Amino acid sequence: MRLFARLHEALISDDVSLKARVIDDALEYCNTANEEDLDFLPERFETPSYAQRCRIVPPRELPKRRKLHTREGLAILLHSILHIEYSAIDLALDAVYRFPRMPREYRIDWLEVAAEEVRHFRMLEGILEKLGYGYGDFPVHRGLFDASMHTAADVLDRMAVIPRHYEATGLDVNPQIMHKLSAHRGEPYVAEVLDALEIIYREEIDHVRKGDRWFRSICRERGLEEEETFAQILERFSLGGRQGRVLNVEARKEAGFRCNELLRLGAHECRD
């Protein structure tokens, strides 16, 4: 199997079914073969794979996530989460494609993450379609894609910024979204959305845990102090300010964060 060529094919396509087939084939290959193409040079992408499918706008121009008791309001919220899940498929694939010198265990970890992100996407897409909408019916922003390209040069930056920052932030936000939705549980499809978000929440903890494990492993290989290195990377990418957001301490601890670091990140209280 030409692993990196297939990953490239998946990364430039907006067909989630094609991505899923490549992920399945790549997982089977990586679990049974140990060949490496150390001469492979990944391509830097200028536009995300969803560019032909979605209208990309600045974040300030996204539709407001209000009126969750209406079909359109719920669809707007659901579409924004669906876009994160779509982006997460490509982020996981790119984590393999972008860093060909990483070991087989690393590749398997992120291909497994990609497979779960496909499942998350399909769960949410099915509910969105029941509401009478589809992926691409609302505008999106390209923030996660840009973050992936900004961290394309160094796998340590990638593990810090994507799983340990952005995906960990998702662990903070998901329960808040579920709490707001719970007030509308009696409305059509809201209970179904809540069930899907609960599944996603539990599985995303493992995704952050994998990023945490590889971040710490790379730090040890390079002789770097982990918590200070993470703080420096966040500062370098201007990601340090939390603007009052409450950290989900227990979920982050389950994903590998330690109390000293969580307190440094802004947690009000943390006990080991």
C-alpha positions as CSV (number, residue, x, y, z in Angstrom):
1,M,0.0,0.0,0.0
2,R,1.2,3.5,-0.8
3,L,0.2,4.8,2.6
4,F,1.0,8.5,2.2
5,A,-0.4,8.7,-1.3
6,R,-3.7,7.3,0.0
7,L,-3.7,9.7,2.9
8,H,-3.1,12.6,0.5
9,E,-6.1,11.4,-1.5
10,A,-8.2,11.4,1.6
11,L,-7.0,14.8,2.8
12,I,-7.9,16.7,-0.4
13,S,-11.3,15.0,-0.8
14,D,-14.5,16.3,0.7
15,D,-16.1,12.8,0.5
16,V,-16.3,11.4,4.0
17,S,-17.0,7.9,2.6
18,L,-13.7,8.0,0.7
19,K,-11.9,9.2,3.8
20,A,-13.4,6.3,5.8
21,R,-12.3,3.7,3.2
22,V,-8.7,5.1,3.3
23,I,-8.7,5.1,7.1
24,D,-9.8,1.5,7.2
25,D,-7.2,0.4,4.6
26,A,-4.5,2.4,6.4
27,L,-5.3,0.9,9.7
28,E,-5.2,-2.6,8.3
29,Y,-1.9,-1.9,6.6
30,C,-0.3,-0.3,9.7
31,N,-1.4,-3.2,11.9
32,T,0.1,-5.8,9.6
33,A,3.1,-4.0,7.9
34,N,6.0,-2.0,9.2
35,E,7.3,-0.5,6.0
36,E,8.2,3.2,6.1
37,D,8.7,5.8,3.4
38,L,11.2,8.1,5.1
39,D,11.8,10.0,1.9
40,F,8.2,11.1,1.6
41,L,7.7,14.9,1.7
42,P,4.1,16.0,2.7
43,E,2.4,18.7,0.8
44,R,1.4,21.9,2.5
45,F,-2.3,22.6,1.7
46,E,-3.5,26.1,0.9
47,T,-7.2,25.4,1.3
48,P,-9.2,22.9,3.5
49,S,-10.8,19.9,1.8
50,Y,-14.3,21.3,2.6
51,A,-13.7,24.5,0.6
52,Q,-15.8,23.3,-2.3
53,R,-18.6,22.1,0.0
54,C,-18.9,25.0,2.5
55,R,-18.8,28.8,2.4
56,I,-15.9,29.9,4.5
57,V,-16.3,33.2,6.4
58,P,-14.5,34.9,9.3
59,P,-15.7,33.7,12.7
60,R,-17.5,37.0,13.4
61,E,-19.7,36.3,10.3
62,L,-20.9,32.9,11.5
63,P,-24.7,32.6,12.3
64,K,-25.5,33.0,16.0
65,R,-26.3,29.8,17.9
66,R,-29.5,30.9,19.4
67,K,-33.2,29.8,19.5
68,L,-32.3,26.2,20.2
69,H,-36.0,25.4,20.5
70,T,-36.4,26.0,16.7
71,R,-35.4,23.6,13.9
72,E,-33.1,26.2,12.3
73,G,-31.6,27.2,15.7
74,L,-30.8,23.6,16.5
75,A,-29.5,23.0,13.0
76,I,-27.1,26.0,13.2
77,L,-25.7,24.6,16.5
78,L,-25.5,21.1,15.1
79,H,-23.8,22.2,11.9
80,S,-21.1,24.1,13.9
81,I,-20.3,20.9,15.8
82,L,-20.5,18.8,12.7
83,H,-17.9,21.1,11.1
84,I,-15.6,20.5,14.0
85,E,-16.0,16.8,13.6
86,Y,-15.3,17.0,9.9
87,S,-12.2,19.1,10.6
88,A,-11.2,16.6,13.2
89,I,-11.1,13.8,10.6
90,D,-8.6,15.7,8.5
91,L,-6.6,16.8,11.6
92,A,-6.2,13.1,12.6
93,L,-5.3,12.1,9.0
94,D,-2.9,15.0,8.7
95,A,-1.2,14.0,12.0
96,V,-0.1,10.8,10.2
97,Y,0.5,12.2,6.8
98,R,2.5,15.3,8.0
99,F,5.0,13.4,10.1
100,P,6.1,10.2,8.3
101,R,9.1,9.6,10.6
102,M,6.8,9.0,13.7
103,P,6.6,5.3,14.8
104,R,3.9,2.9,13.7
105,E,2.2,3.1,17.1
106,Y,1.7,6.9,16.6
107,R,0.1,6.2,13.1
108,I,-2.3,3.7,14.5
109,D,-3.3,6.0,17.3
110,W,-4.3,8.8,15.0
111,L,-5.9,6.5,12.4
112,E,-8.1,5.2,15.2
113,V,-8.9,8.7,16.2
114,A,-9.8,9.5,12.5
115,A,-12.1,6.5,12.4
116,E,-13.9,7.7,15.5
117,E,-14.2,11.2,14.1
118,V,-15.9,9.7,11.0
119,R,-18.4,8.0,13.2
120,H,-19.1,11.2,15.1
121,F,-19.6,13.1,11.9
122,R,-22.0,10.5,10.6
123,M,-24.0,10.4,13.8
124,L,-24.5,14.2,13.7
125,E,-25.0,14.4,10.0
126,G,-27.9,11.9,10.3
127,I,-29.6,14.1,12.8
128,L,-29.0,17.3,10.8
129,E,-30.6,15.6,7.8
130,K,-33.7,14.8,9.9
131,L,-33.9,18.5,10.6
132,G,-34.0,19.1,6.9
133,Y,-30.4,20.4,6.5
134,G,-27.1,19.1,5.3
135,Y,-23.4,19.8,5.8
136,G,-22.6,23.0,3.9
137,D,-26.0,24.6,4.4
138,F,-24.4,27.1,6.8
139,P,-21.1,29.0,6.6
140,V,-18.1,27.8,8.4
141,H,-14.6,29.1,9.5
142,R,-11.2,27.5,8.8
143,G,-9.6,28.0,12.2
144,L,-8.7,24.4,12.8
145,F,-7.3,24.0,9.3
146,D,-5.2,27.1,9.8
147,A,-3.9,25.8,13.1
148,S,-2.9,22.5,11.5
149,M,-0.9,24.3,8.8
150,H,0.7,26.6,11.4
151,T,1.9,23.6,13.2
152,A,3.0,21.7,10.1
153,A,6.7,22.0,10.8
154,D,7.0,20.2,14.1
155,V,5.1,17.3,15.5
156,L,5.6,18.6,19.1
157,D,3.8,21.9,18.1
158,R,1.0,19.8,16.5
159,M,0.5,17.6,19.6
160,A,0.5,20.7,21.9
161,V,-1.8,22.9,19.8
162,I,-4.4,20.5,18.4
163,P,-5.1,17.8,20.9
164,R,-3.8,19.4,24.1
165,H,-5.2,22.9,23.4
166,Y,-8.1,22.8,20.9
167,E,-9.5,19.4,21.6
168,A,-9.0,19.9,25.4
169,T,-11.0,23.1,25.0
170,G,-13.7,21.0,23.5
171,L,-13.8,19.0,26.7
172,D,-14.5,22.3,28.5
173,V,-17.2,23.5,26.1
174,N,-19.1,20.3,25.4
175,P,-20.8,20.0,28.9
176,Q,-21.9,23.6,28.7
177,I,-23.5,23.0,25.3
178,M,-25.3,19.9,26.7
179,H,-26.5,21.9,29.7
180,K,-28.1,24.5,27.4
181,L,-29.6,21.9,25.2
182,S,-31.1,20.0,28.2
183,A,-33.6,22.8,28.7
184,H,-35.1,21.9,25.3
185,R,-35.0,18.1,25.7
186,G,-38.7,17.9,24.8
187,E,-38.2,19.5,21.4
188,P,-37.8,17.2,18.3
189,Y,-34.3,15.6,18.0
190,V,-32.8,17.4,21.0
191,A,-32.6,14.2,23.0
192,E,-30.9,12.5,20.0
193,V,-28.3,15.3,19.8
194,L,-27.6,15.1,23.5
195,D,-27.0,11.3,23.3
196,A,-24.6,11.9,20.4
197,L,-22.8,14.6,22.3
198,E,-22.4,12.4,25.3
199,I,-20.7,9.6,23.2
200,I,-18.5,12.2,21.5
201,Y,-17.5,13.7,24.9
202,R,-16.4,10.4,26.3
203,E,-14.4,9.5,23.2
204,E,-12.8,12.9,22.9
205,I,-11.2,12.4,26.3
206,D,-9.3,9.5,24.8
207,H,-8.3,11.6,21.8
208,V,-6.8,14.3,24.1
209,R,-5.1,11.5,26.1
210,K,-3.4,10.2,23.0
211,G,-2.2,13.7,22.2
212,D,-1.0,14.2,25.8
213,R,0.9,10.9,25.7
214,W,2.7,11.7,22.4
215,F,3.4,15.3,23.5
216,R,5.1,14.0,26.7
217,S,6.9,11.3,24.8
218,I,8.4,13.7,22.4
219,C,9.4,16.1,25.2
220,R,11.2,13.3,26.9
221,E,13.0,12.4,23.7
222,R,14.2,16.0,23.3
223,G,15.0,16.5,27.0
224,L,12.4,19.2,27.5
225,E,10.4,19.9,30.6
226,E,6.8,19.2,29.6
227,E,4.7,21.8,31.4
228,E,7.0,24.7,30.6
229,T,7.3,23.6,27.0
230,F,3.5,23.5,26.6
231,A,3.2,27.0,28.1
232,Q,5.9,28.3,25.7
233,I,4.2,26.8,22.7
234,L,0.8,28.3,23.7
235,E,2.5,31.7,24.1
236,R,4.3,31.4,20.7
237,F,0.9,30.6,19.0
238,S,-0.9,33.3,21.0
239,L,-3.2,30.7,22.6
240,G,-2.5,31.6,26.3
241,G,-5.6,33.7,27.1
242,R,-8.7,31.8,28.2
243,Q,-11.0,34.8,28.5
244,G,-12.9,33.5,31.6
245,R,-13.7,30.0,30.2
246,V,-14.0,27.4,33.0
247,L,-11.7,24.4,32.6
248,N,-13.2,20.9,32.9
249,V,-10.7,19.8,35.4
250,E,-11.8,16.2,35.9
251,A,-12.0,15.5,32.1
252,R,-8.6,17.1,31.5
253,K,-7.1,15.1,34.4
254,E,-8.6,11.9,32.9
255,A,-6.9,12.9,29.6
256,G,-3.5,13.3,31.2
257,F,-3.3,16.9,32.5
258,R,-1.8,17.3,36.0
259,C,-3.0,19.6,38.7
260,N,0.1,21.9,38.6
261,E,-0.5,22.5,34.9
262,L,-4.2,22.9,35.2
263,L,-3.8,25.5,37.9
264,R,-1.3,27.3,35.7
265,L,-3.8,27.2,32.9
266,G,-6.5,28.9,35.1
267,A,-8.3,26.2,37.0
268,H,-9.6,27.6,40.3
269,E,-9.1,24.3,42.2
270,C,-7.5,20.9,41.4
271,R,-6.7,18.0,43.7
272,D,-4.6,15.0,42.6
